[in-house]
């Protein structure tokens, strides 16, 4: 997708790959790259729910359209990035709910949504569900999002982490409630940073150390790194759809190391 009014110098280099995996009959993941706006989106339709593939596609389309419509234009002062992301998530949620109310067989469809926007050496993040954002800085991999799952909730309570049979159940997703409250962060970018957005088809198959080593070994070529991550997830079982988006800021400023907000 392109926007003729956007800055002609993209603030970020992007690459992506999605794969059905080895156990699923269809791919309920979706993504969009809007490099000229510094935007990347990943959605994972809720498995076991009606038309998770439609939910993720609708979420990506609605969020991308909102971000395109609110993009900086000559003579127009755009809203702050955090507000643009909030509006994009809300638009995606409304679109899913509206479609489910009109289309037989789609009641209860839902999806995760992870949206990032690079702007002026900063990274703005909005997150609903359990798709993840990682950052590789130097040789250190850090997960920047918190899974909105029962397991993650229990992990914050002493002695209960990992003990629930409902550990992977989402505590929030698009398409489930009229109002949705995305977790939002603002982070500083540093020269050489590499960011990974992924669905649980990747992080459920490949642990953080496997991800870190793959990015270190292949990260000079984002397309190759994406292919290798998908290959490894499939090699380890490919139990779910796998979506990988890699992002490298092109002209970041020095990071503010006390940089998380939201």
C-alpha positions as CSV (number, residue, x, y, z in Angstrom):
1,X,0.0,0.0,0.0
2,X,1.3,3.5,-0.8
3,X,0.4,7.0,0.0
4,X,1.4,9.7,-2.5
5,X,1.4,12.4,0.2
6,X,3.8,10.5,2.5
7,X,7.4,11.3,3.0
8,X,9.3,9.8,0.0
9,X,12.2,8.6,2.3
10,X,10.8,5.7,4.4
11,X,11.9,5.8,8.0
12,X,12.3,2.1,8.2
13,X,13.4,-1.0,6.2
14,X,10.8,-3.8,6.4
15,X,10.5,-7.4,5.4
16,X,7.8,-9.9,6.1
17,X,6.7,-13.5,5.6
18,X,3.7,-15.5,6.5
19,X,3.2,-19.3,6.3
20,X,0.4,-21.7,7.0
21,X,2.6,-24.0,9.1
22,X,2.4,-27.8,9.1
23,X,-0.8,-28.5,11.0
24,X,-3.3,-25.9,9.8
25,X,-5.5,-26.0,6.7
26,X,-5.7,-22.3,6.3
27,X,-3.8,-19.2,7.3
28,X,-5.6,-16.9,9.8
29,X,-2.7,-14.5,10.2
30,X,-2.4,-11.3,8.3
31,X,0.0,-8.4,8.0
32,X,0.6,-5.1,6.3
33,X,3.7,-3.0,5.6
34,X,3.4,0.7,5.0
35,X,7.2,1.6,4.8
36,X,6.6,5.1,3.6
37,X,4.7,5.8,6.9
38,X,6.9,3.8,9.1
39,X,4.1,1.4,9.9
40,X,3.9,-2.4,10.3
41,X,0.9,-4.4,11.4
42,X,0.4,-8.1,12.4
43,X,-2.9,-9.8,13.3
44,X,-3.6,-13.4,14.3
45,X,-7.2,-14.6,13.9
46,X,-8.5,-16.4,17.0
47,X,-8.2,-20.2,16.4
48,X,-11.4,-22.1,17.0
49,X,-13.5,-19.1,16.4
50,X,-15.7,-18.4,13.4
51,X,-13.7,-16.9,10.5
52,X,-10.5,-16.0,12.3
53,X,-9.1,-15.4,8.8
54,X,-11.7,-12.8,8.1
55,X,-11.2,-11.1,11.4
56,X,-7.5,-10.7,11.0
57,X,-7.9,-9.5,7.4
58,X,-10.5,-6.9,8.4
59,X,-8.4,-5.7,11.3
60,X,-5.3,-5.2,9.1
61,X,-7.3,-3.4,6.4
62,X,-9.2,-1.1,8.7
63,X,-6.1,-0.2,10.8
64,X,-4.0,0.4,7.7
65,X,-6.7,2.6,6.2
66,X,-7.0,4.7,9.3
67,X,-3.3,5.2,9.5
68,X,-3.2,6.2,5.8
69,X,-6.0,8.6,6.2
70,X,-4.3,10.3,9.3
71,X,-0.8,10.4,7.7
72,X,1.1,13.7,7.6
73,X,0.2,15.8,4.6
74,X,1.4,19.1,3.3
75,X,-0.3,21.9,5.2
76,X,-1.9,19.4,7.6
77,X,-0.7,18.9,11.2
78,X,-1.2,15.2,12.0
79,X,-2.4,13.9,15.3
80,X,0.3,12.5,17.6
81,X,1.4,9.0,16.7
82,X,-0.1,7.4,19.9
83,X,-3.5,8.9,19.0
84,X,-3.3,7.6,15.5
85,X,-2.5,4.1,16.7
86,X,-5.4,4.3,19.2
87,X,-7.7,5.3,16.4
88,X,-6.4,2.5,14.2
89,X,-7.1,-0.2,16.8
90,X,-10.6,1.2,17.5
91,X,-11.4,1.3,13.8
92,X,-10.3,-2.3,13.4
93,X,-12.4,-3.4,16.4
94,X,-15.5,-1.6,15.1
95,X,-15.1,-3.1,11.7
96,X,-14.9,-6.6,13.0
97,X,-18.0,-6.1,15.3
98,X,-20.0,-4.5,12.5
99,X,-19.1,-7.3,10.0
100,X,-19.9,-10.0,12.6
101,X,-23.4,-8.5,13.2
102,X,-24.2,-8.6,9.4
103,X,-22.6,-11.9,8.2
104,X,-24.0,-15.2,9.2
105,X,-21.5,-17.6,10.7
106,X,-19.0,-14.9,11.8
107,X,-20.4,-14.2,15.3
108,X,-17.6,-14.3,17.8
109,X,-14.8,-13.9,15.3
110,X,-11.8,-12.1,16.8
111,X,-8.1,-11.4,16.3
112,X,-5.0,-10.0,17.9
113,X,-3.4,-6.8,16.6
114,X,0.1,-5.5,16.9
115,X,0.7,-2.1,15.4
116,X,4.0,-0.2,15.3
117,X,4.8,3.3,13.9
118,X,8.4,4.6,13.5
119,X,8.6,8.4,13.6
120,X,11.5,10.8,14.3
121,X,13.7,8.2,15.9
122,X,10.9,6.9,18.1
123,X,8.9,3.7,18.0
124,X,5.2,3.9,18.9
125,X,3.4,0.6,19.8
126,X,-0.2,-0.5,20.2
127,X,-0.9,-4.1,21.2
128,X,-3.9,-6.3,21.8
129,X,-3.6,-10.0,22.3
130,X,-0.5,-12.2,22.2
131,X,1.3,-11.3,19.0
132,X,4.7,-10.1,20.1
133,X,7.3,-7.4,19.6
134,X,11.0,-8.0,20.2
135,X,14.0,-5.8,19.9
136,X,17.6,-7.0,19.2
137,X,20.0,-4.3,20.4
138,X,23.7,-5.2,20.0
139,X,23.5,-8.9,21.1
140,X,20.6,-8.6,23.5
141,X,17.1,-9.7,22.7
142,X,14.3,-8.1,24.7
143,X,10.5,-8.8,24.5
144,X,8.8,-5.4,24.5
145,X,5.2,-6.5,24.7
146,X,3.3,-8.5,27.4
147,X,1.0,-11.3,26.2
148,X,-2.6,-10.6,27.1
149,X,-3.2,-14.2,28.2
150,X,-4.4,-16.0,31.3
151,X,-0.9,-17.5,31.6
152,X,0.8,-14.2,31.6
153,X,-1.7,-12.8,34.1
154,X,-1.0,-15.7,36.4
155,X,2.7,-15.4,35.9
156,X,2.5,-12.1,37.7
157,X,1.1,-13.8,40.8
158,X,3.7,-15.6,42.9
159,X,3.8,-19.4,42.5
160,X,1.0,-19.6,39.9
161,X,2.8,-19.0,36.6
162,X,2.3,-21.8,34.0
163,X,-0.1,-23.8,36.2
164,X,-3.3,-23.1,34.4
165,X,-4.7,-25.3,31.6
166,X,-6.1,-22.0,30.2
167,X,-2.7,-20.4,30.0
168,X,-2.9,-19.6,26.3
169,X,-6.5,-18.1,26.5
170,X,-6.5,-14.4,25.5
171,X,-7.7,-11.9,28.1
172,X,-8.3,-9.3,25.4
173,X,-8.8,-9.4,21.6
174,X,-10.4,-7.4,18.9
175,X,-14.0,-8.3,18.0
176,X,-15.0,-9.4,21.5
177,X,-16.1,-6.1,23.2
178,X,-17.3,-2.7,22.0
179,X,-14.4,-1.0,23.8
180,X,-10.9,-2.2,23.6
181,X,-7.9,-0.8,25.5
182,X,-4.6,-1.5,23.7
183,X,-1.4,-1.5,25.7
184,X,0.7,1.4,24.3
185,X,4.4,2.2,24.5
186,X,6.8,4.7,23.2
187,X,10.4,3.6,22.7
188,X,13.6,5.2,21.6
189,X,15.4,3.7,18.6
190,X,19.2,3.3,18.6
191,X,21.5,2.8,15.6
192,X,21.5,-0.9,14.6
193,X,18.3,-1.9,16.4
194,X,16.3,-4.7,14.8
195,X,12.6,-5.2,15.6
196,X,10.6,-8.4,15.2
197,X,6.8,-8.6,15.1
198,X,5.4,-12.1,15.1
199,X,2.4,-14.2,15.7
200,X,2.4,-17.0,18.3
201,X,3.1,-19.5,15.5
202,X,6.7,-18.3,15.8
203,X,7.2,-17.6,19.5
204,X,5.3,-20.8,20.4
205,X,7.8,-22.9,18.4
206,X,11.1,-21.0,18.8
207,X,12.3,-19.8,22.2
208,X,13.9,-16.4,22.8
209,X,17.5,-17.7,22.5
210,X,16.6,-19.3,19.1
211,X,15.1,-16.1,17.9
212,X,18.2,-14.1,19.2
213,X,20.7,-16.4,17.5
214,X,18.8,-16.3,14.2
215,X,18.6,-12.6,14.1
216,X,22.3,-12.3,15.0
217,X,23.3,-14.7,12.2
218,X,20.9,-13.6,9.5
219,X,19.8,-10.0,10.4
220,X,22.0,-8.3,7.9
221,X,19.4,-9.4,5.3
222,X,15.9,-9.0,6.6
223,X,14.3,-11.2,4.0
224,X,16.7,-14.0,4.6
225,X,16.2,-13.7,8.4
226,X,12.4,-13.9,8.0
227,X,12.7,-17.0,5.9
228,X,15.0,-18.6,8.4
229,X,12.7,-17.9,11.3
230,X,9.7,-19.4,9.5
231,X,11.8,-22.4,8.5
232,X,12.9,-23.1,12.1
233,X,9.3,-22.7,13.4
234,X,8.2,-25.3,10.9
235,X,11.1,-27.5,11.7
236,X,10.1,-27.5,15.3
237,X,6.6,-28.6,14.5
238,X,4.8,-25.7,12.7
239,X,1.7,-26.2,15.0
240,X,0.2,-22.9,14.0
241,X,0.3,-20.2,11.3
242,X,3.6,-18.3,11.4
243,X,4.0,-14.6,10.6
244,X,7.2,-12.7,10.9
245,X,7.8,-8.9,10.2
246,X,11.3,-7.5,10.6
247,X,11.9,-3.7,10.9
248,X,15.2,-1.8,11.0
249,X,15.0,2.0,11.5
250,X,16.9,3.8,8.7
251,X,17.8,7.0,10.5
252,X,17.2,6.5,14.2
253,X,18.3,9.0,16.9
254,X,20.1,7.9,20.0
255,X,17.7,6.0,22.3
256,X,16.4,7.3,25.5
257,X,17.2,4.3,27.7
258,X,14.4,5.2,30.1
259,X,12.2,5.0,27.1
260,X,9.1,2.9,27.9
261,X,5.9,4.9,28.4
262,X,2.2,4.1,28.2
